[in-house]
Amino acid sequence: MARDFGVTAVELNIGISAYLITLAVLIPASGWIADRFGARAIFTLALAIFTLASVFCGLSTEVHIFVAMRILQGVGGALMVPVGRLAVLRTTPKHQLIKAIATLTWPALVAPIIGPPLGGFITRYASWHWIFFINVPLGLAAIILSLRIIPDIRETERRSFDLSGFITTSVAMVSLVTAMERLGDRQPQIWPTLALAALGFGCLLYSIRHFRRAAAPMVRLDALQVPTFRVTMYGGSLFRASISAVPFLLPLLFQVGFGMDPFHSGLLVLAVFVGNLTIKPATTPLIRWLGFRRLLLINGALNVCSLLACALLTPQTPVWAIMLILYLGGVFRSIQFTGVSTLAFADVPAAQMSDANTLFSTASQLAVGLGITLGAIGIRLGEQVGDWLHLTELPGISFRLSFVFIALICLVGMIDSLHLAKTAGSSVSEKKK
């Protein structure tokens, strides 16, 4: 792809950055847009924009055209996921919320795992253009279904657009996402990156202050007063960051650390996808049997153990053992992801659902970037610790130690779950004791 555009792979990376930054800018405004113009109209428009941009991405012959189309694709993506989730949240009864969220979260779990090997397969046997063209029939089918299925939900109260809040939030999100990307570089420029991060945090704090005081803020923060939602925003974000690091670290461990080729590495990573998939039918019964608090603590501990088990892998580990560890890791991350995502909205009043969805979507987007950054930091820490402990001769030691670092992040994220009441989310789980 880079060769076709006549640029380096590093220069082509701006296409990924442009997409992620567009998501970061527009997701915070998605709730207001859906409330103002209706969920069905905006979701359908988002699908159309994403599909059209995919066509032009595949037809691009110059890198600047490709980047522009990735930005347009980001506009569609930023509206598609949050608005689609909002439509589901507003039309699903509480007792059916677990099943609905389990279905919604499945693509978010699967895409990072199956996307790279599928993209590699398409590029190898067709061309990179088809990575984008494959979206066209899927997008057209989704547009037809959305027009038939999604109700025309919108707020009766019309709020004016909070331009001040949008600008400060946009600066905060762009600065934080860019800073996290730079921290993930092999040799980051520390001071400019820290300055970006400081600007991002400063604008974020100002935005929070503004949203609390403004008469008609872009995002109301009332949902943060709901204990279960607050837990999933703080500790839950650390969990989402930790699982976002796994698809980044596993290929590096297998290819760079153990010397595998991309094909065999991809086959091993698919075991995580199989774990995600096969446990889905059991997730709802598990939540109703254990309740949210017990499930998040027990399964969270098992998820931490599965991350630590990755640190024990070596080139001599039998393939069946590697696949078993990755399969179980997929099972535990799927259960935890569904539990956290469902609990987030279990106790949120209907009037606060739009703002809660916007906050959750924004935090989730930041968590994805944070996960990759933490993975890269973990590798560098692994190099230092490996050198200090004289373990540098061990294959892939820096990548293996990075899993220990990610496991600790996940463990810290579980602390919030200890503060949950035993009946947390009982209106959804139907567990009273």
Order of alpha helices (4+ residues) and beta strands (2+ residues): alpha-alpha-alpha-alpha-alpha-alpha-alpha-alpha-alpha-alpha-alpha-alpha-alpha-alpha-alpha-alpha-alpha
